Amino acid sequence: MTRDVFNLAREARMTILETIESAISTPREELSEYAPRILTVNIPVERIGEVIGPGGKMIRSIVERTGAKIDIEEDGTVYITSTSAQGGDAAAKIINDMVRDVEIDEVYTGPVTRILNFGAFVEILPGREGLIRISDIDWNYVPSIEEVLEVGEEVTVKVSEIDDQGRINLSRKAVLPKPEGYVERPPREDRPRGGRPGGDRDRGRGGDRDRGRGR
């Protein structure tokens, strides 16, 4: 009786395999664009909070932008479930970019997020901004930042400095070709200390008074 059961099970398996092979003789080299898939990304445990964001803000944003489902384990393993290759790959890229370390001399492309009178901020990685000072926007003189850049515009920049506080300085002109015959402008001389006309004279008189009191 037991042998008959195993024989029947074997025959059933063979029938299923024959049916599968008649439909497709070899496995597909690539999954269908619409086939569900799970991607795995590993991030440092100490960076989990950055990916989740305050109150889950960042991870919700990734889900809304890509349509993928994201689950993060305590060991830093991130499971990305998506019904499309494009959505899953996009979510994985965003997460990997979020935990990347910014390197000096590395080139990034990102949107301008803010413009101030002294420079423009660019988001070079998700949640990571750097500043292009007005003198680093172009090789030629830039009278006004708004004449060259606008908020939302994609701009390619190079990291020129990361200071002790982790602030990132960027240069747009570093990725632009230097104009032929360009002559470097001399650095602007520091203004004399004093703050108002006659300041030096005032300080001198003050110094005399101080010396008088010393005597």
Steps between C-alpha positions, in 0.01 A plus 500: 500500500779741597692412184194577289469843662863586425462378143193716451680801647796440268273477198329823603836682532612375160175616343544847654861523378401395148229766497749765616760398242243512222429862591865609546796271441761706689480762775479859381828687519319802648189536706200655337481875554176443690609197707507562877851509639684554827826693519730504803714796605729503803557829681699586815288459812585856609353636174158334537355814657604708198320269259185494714509875569314698767166327556568278197506799263787381280386141457145612420641733236694213339189280496291776343761574233574140401191298592721245677437350842796540738573307821811567711635246749692592815824366350481749211359260241250678276245295305352676198194338344379633168280390213722682250872490433512876465336569836715251690824621346406864563428430869828311540696785340339763723579298814859430392550868421366603840768304685788587265782712637561823311856516372713802410554534121200277428250627241125498562188618321201626693232768522548852627297521822563856620651821367646767726691815416836332565442162339268210418432173680492176299371161616782270387362189675161434661488726804858627445554859386808699412562868430627653177633844580437764237874507413488126421200509266681596183846598373354830385372765736149428629319817607192314622448130571146512358650588161668158488304262725143450613337285769427149374762514224728195475863602530826303492751594768826386653565476875777744579503486881340337803566701813539381860126538556415281201385792285551434130635761260442448129633642176309516175777671307736211584303276261479767229775551239724793585462778237796539267732774620331513839695701756442424866359800684719611791345439843313795644709680758363507851342828593683700768367428841313784663141491382463879460701799373752621751498163673879480511522851643238413759690187596818708528339751730353216701844347523645829626232519765568142602871571528421812703296296742784252516731771618 
